[in-house]
Amino acid sequence: MPGRVALVASCRTPFAKSGEVYKDLTALDLAKVAVQGLIERSEIDPKLVGTLVMGQVVPSIKAPNLGRETGLGALLPKGVPAHTINRACASSNQAVADVASAILMGHIDVGIAGGAESLSSVPILHSKGMANALVAASKARSVGGRLGAFSRVRFKDFIPDAPAIAEPSTGLSMGQSAEQMAKDNGISRAEQDEIAFRSHQNAARARDDGRLGREIAPVHVPPKYATTVTTDGLIRADTSMEALSKLKPVFDRRFGSVTAGNSSPLTDGAAAVLLMSEDRAKSLGYTPLAYVKSWAVAAVDPAWQLLMGPALAIPLALDRAGLSLADMDLIEMHEAFGAQVASNIQALESDTFAKERLGRSARVGAVDRARLNVCGSSIAIGHPFGATGARITGTLGHEMTRRNAKFGLISVCAQGGMGFAMILER
């Protein structure tokens, strides 16, 4: 038997606001930096890697299998199989789970999991009318036929069909759903702003003392390579509760409480982690950051509270590990919105939620804020959809090692009402 699954190393790009420093880079460009950096830093022989799994939420039409293209473009042998997974914002969490499953089954003993997202280069679609005209023109055999294909195109057909960050089943955006959750759960604006403030403060400290830097591989930006990105670009050490309180609501301008300041920004970036069987890690002389103890995925009705999936996934992962929330030395809870973090914490600490939603007699447990997102999280660091899960996994593993922590918890909410949770142990 391979024993436990070891988290051996992690590497990521700096995260940057979409449309800025990485605006001319694709998710594949960023993914290759993260995976190649991981291989170089860990000094793993690429020939030992059994598989590569990458997460991506908004795929490129030109390179839809990010995993395979990353492997071919990084340092991996061409014979290493790879695939891409989409579980919305938990995509690279699922990538980690896929690789861990392959190791536990004995199919491989070394694998790489990660993810990437470039929201600077999302595909912009033509309208249906324009698309039909383009197809017809491509099939025409004469210049007249090609011109004739566009005779039915109207002005409205020139308007591009840009993708929206909205729930297909409800039509509501993530922000609108977070706003509704804040209202339904009585989450105050001050509590949301406090979560954002703590995220920036903790991230700034972790950046300044080098904890975040140990995860990062620099990105040399083409075409002139005159710019090198070495640190996350979204952390605001100088923000304050007063500054956050002055921002106007975005999704309900009159009565809302969700603002740009207490929400995660649109972000570009990539992250990857190296996983091994416990036996292989020992034989190669690696000291793992942590081991995978358990994981779980759950889902809720998107029309209810879209981002409440973690409140169902966390107790499942804890049960599978035979542990309680009180056993967790560190908790990494992805911050899509301050309202989502506060709502999930409220649910975990509620006897009523436990009885009505979980079928339990008592609450899951209290969340110690001093153990929560100690290096900051997505509001401050950023949230490239497909990369966040791998980023959080690496951050938690490093911080558990630094603190000699025994257990750590990861949770991520995702589109479709899904939630992911994983327990790491040392």
N, C-alpha and C positions, 0 to 999 in steps of 0.2 A: 504493500500500500504506500502511496506517496506521502502520507501524513498531511499536515496542514498546508494551506496555500500561503506562501510568504510574499509580503509586499517588500520588495528589495530596494527599489529606487523610483524616483519620479523626476520629471523634467517638464517644463512648460515655457511658452513664450511669455514675455510681458503682455498683459492685457491692455487694450487701447480702445478708446471710444471709436465706434464705427464712423467711417467717413473722414477720418483724420490720417494719422501717420501710416496706417496699413491700407489706405483706400485703394491702392493699386495692387494689393496682394490678394491671392485667393486663399480659401481654406486649405487647399492642398499645399500651397507655399508655406503656410504657417505650420501645418501638420508635419511636414518634412523637417522643419527646424526642431520641433519638440521630440520627434522620434529619433532623429539623428543625434540630438543632444543627449537623449537618454542612453543610447547605445555607447556614445563616447564617454560619458561620465561614469557609467556603471562598469565600463570595460568588459561588457559581456561579449563573448564570441557570437557574432550574428548567426553563425551556422547552427547554434544551439536553439535559436528561437523557433518554436513550433507553429505559432500562429500570431497574427496581428489582427486585432479587432478595433475599429474606430467608430465613434459616434458622430453623427451629423444630422441636424434637423432640417436645414434648407440646402438640399444637395445641388451641386452644379450639374447642369445639363451636359456639359462636356466631360465631366469626370464624376459620374454618379456613385461609383464604388470608391469612396475616399480611402478606405483601408488598403485596397489593392494598389491604388496609384501611389499612396504614401510609401508602402513597402518597396515598390519599384523605384521610387525616387530617392529613398533614403539609403541606408547602408545594409539593408537586408538582402540575402541571396534571392534570386528571382524565383526559386522554388518554394519560398515560404508562402503558404496560402493566407488569404486575408479577406475579410468582409466588413461591411458597414452596417451599423445598427441605428435604428431611429426609435427611441422611446422618449421623444420630445426632450425636455430639459434634463431628463435622467438618462440620456443616451449613453454617455460614457460611463455612468454607473453600471448600466446593463452590459457595456463592453467589458468592464472588470468582472462582472458576474459570469459572462460567457467564457472568458479565459479561465477563471477560477473553476468553473464546472468542467472544462476540458482537462485541467490538471487533476481534479479530484477523480475523474473517470479514468485517469491513467493514459489518456490519449496523447498528452504532451507533458513535459515537465518544465518548460520555459515558454512564456508568452508575453506579449505586449498588448496593453489595452489603453485606449485614449479617445480623443475626440478633438474636433476643430470646428470653428464657425467663422465665416466672414460675412457679416451683415452689411459690409460695404459693397459686396458684389453679389447680392441676391439676384436671381433671374427675374427679369422684367418681361412679362408675356405680352404678345400682341392681343388685341381684341379678337373675338371670334370672326368678325367680318374680315379683318385684315389677314388673319391666319388662313382663312379659306381662299382669299385672293392670292396669297403667296404660294399656297399649294397648287392652285390652278395654274399660276404663271410658271411654276417649275415644270409642269407637265406639258405646257404649250410647245408646239413645234415651230412657231414662227414669231417674229417680233410683234406682228399684229395680234397674234393670239395672246402673247404675254401682256401686251398693253390692254387688250380687251378684258383680261382677267380682273383688272382693277376698275372696270367701268361701273361696278356696283358698290364700290367703296364710298362710304359717306364720311363726312368730317368726324363724326363721333367714333368711327372705326380707327382713327389715328390715335385715340387716347389709349395709352398702354394700360394693361391690367396688372398692376403691381400687387405682390402678395401682401396680405394683411396678417398681423399677429392676432388672429381672432379664432374663436372656437367654432369649428364647422357646424357642430350640433346645435349651438345656441345663437351664434352670430355675435356674441359678446367678446370683446377683447380681454386679454389678461387683466389689464388695468381696470376695466369696468367690473370684472368679476371680483378683483381685490377690493374695489370700492364697495361693492355689495356685501362682501364678507365683513368689512369694517362696520358697516351699518348693522348687519344682522347680529354680529357678536359684541356690539358696543365697544369697539376698539377706538380709543380716542386718537385725535391727531397728535397729541403730546406723546403717547406711547409709541406711535409709529416713528415720530421724529427722534425719539430717544434711541430706538433700535438703529436708526440710520447714523446718529451721532456716535454711538458706541462702535459701530462698524468702522467708521472712518478713523476714530481714535485708536482702536486696536490695530487696524491695518497700518496706520502710520507708524506706530511703535514697532510692529513686526517688520516693516520695511526699513526703518532706521537702524534697528539692531541686527539686521541681516537675516532674519528668519525667512522672510519672503524671498530674498535674493538667492538663497541657497537652492531654490527650486527653479530658477530662471536661466534660460539660455538666451543670449542676446540675439536680436534680429537685425541683420544688416539690410537696409531697405534699398531695393533696386529702383531705378536702373543705374544711378550713379554711385550708390553705396556710400554716399556722403553722410547719411544719417544712420546711427546705430541706436536701437531701442534697448535699454537695459533694465528698465523698471516700469511697474504698472503706472499708467497715466491718469487714472481716475480717482486716486486717493486724495482726499482733501483734509490735510492735517489742520487747516485753519478754519474749518467749518465750526459752527456753534449752534446751540439750540435756538438762539435768537435768529440767526440767519436762516435756518431751516423753517422756522415758524412763519417767516415772511413770504415763503413761496406759495404760489396760488395752486389750488387743486386743478388737476388736469382732466379727469374723467367725469366729474360732476362739479362744474365751475361754481355753482351756487351753494350747494350743501355738502360738497365732498371733502375728503381729508387725505386722499392719495395724491401726492405731489411728485415732481421729478426728483426731489431730494430724498424721499423715503421709498423710492423704487430703484430697482437695478437698471442701469443704463444699457442701451444697445451697444454691444461690445464685439470686438474681433480678438481671436486668440486660439491657442491650441495647447493641449496638455497630454501627457502620456505617463504610464507607470509600468514598471517591470515586475512581473509575477513569476514565482517559481514554486515547485514542490519543496516542502521543507527539506527533504533528503538532498535534492539537487543543490539548494542554497548552501547547505552545510558542506557538501562535497566540493563546491567551488570556493568556499571560504567567505561567503557573504554573511554579514550580520543583518538580518531583516529589520526593517523599520517596525513592522507589525505583522500579524497574521490575520487572515480573514476568518472570523468566527461564525458569522451567519449573515443572511440577507433576506429581504422580503419585498414583494411588490404588492400594492393594493390599489383599489380604484373606487371612486365615488361617482354618483350621478353628476355630470358637468353642470346640469341646471340647478343643482343644489348649492354646494360651495366648492367651486372648481379646484381650489388649491389646498384642499383639506386632506389629500391622500396620505401625507406623511403621518397624520394622527392615527391612521389605520395600519400603515406599514410598520411603524416603530414598534408597537406592542407585538406584532407578529415576529419581527426580527429578534426582539428581546426574548420572547418565549422559545424560539428555536435555539437561542444561545443559552437558555436556562438562567437568564439574568434579569435584573430589574433596572429601571431607569436610575435608581439611586446608586447602582454599581458603576455608572458611567463617569469616568474621571474627566472626560472632555466630550463636548457635543458640537458637531459641525452641522448647522442647519442652514441650508441654502436660503438666501434672502432674495426671493423674487420681488417681494414687497414687504415693507414693515408690517402691513396689515395681515399678510399671510403668515409671517413668523409669529405674531402675537396671537392670531386665531388658532394656530396649531398648538402653541404652548397652552393657551386657555383650555383647549380640548383635552390635552394630556393631563391637565390638572383638575379636570371636572368629573365628579362622580356621576352627574347627569349624562354627560356625553358617553362615559364608559357603559352605563346601563342601557342607554337608548341606541347607541351606534356600535358598540363593541360587544354587547352581551356580557359585560363583566359587572361584578358587584361593587367594584371600587375603582377609582381613578388609576391611570397608568403610573403617575407620579409627578413630583415637582421638578421643574427645570431650574437648576442652579445657574443664574445669569453669569456668575463669575467663571463658570466652566463653558459658557456658550460662545462660540465664534471668537476665540481668544486672539486670533490673528486677523480679525475682520472677516467679512464675507462679501457676497455678491454685490451689495449696494455700494460698497467702497471699492472693491477690487475689480468688479465688472462681471458680466455674465455672457460669455460666448456660449450659446445654448448647448452645442455638442461637446464642449470642453469642460464645463463646470464640474461635472461629477468626478472626472479624473483629477482636476485641480484640487478639489476638496479632499479626495482620497490621499493624495500626496501630502498636502498640508497637514492633515491629521496624523499621518504616519510619522512625519518629521517631528511634530510637536509632542506626540506621545513618547518618542524616543528621547527628546530633550528633557521632558519632565519625568521620565521613567513611569509613565502612566500605564495602568493595567488594561483598562478598557476605554474604547472610544466609539461614539455613535455618529453615523452620517445619515442625514435625511435630505431628500430633494423632492419638491413638488414638480408636477409635469402636466402639460396640456392633456386634455381628455379626462381630467379628474384623477390622474394617477399619482401615486406616491411611491418612492423607493427608500429603503432603509438598509443600512449595513452596519454590522458590529465588527470592529477591529480589536485584537487583543495582543498583548506583549507578554 
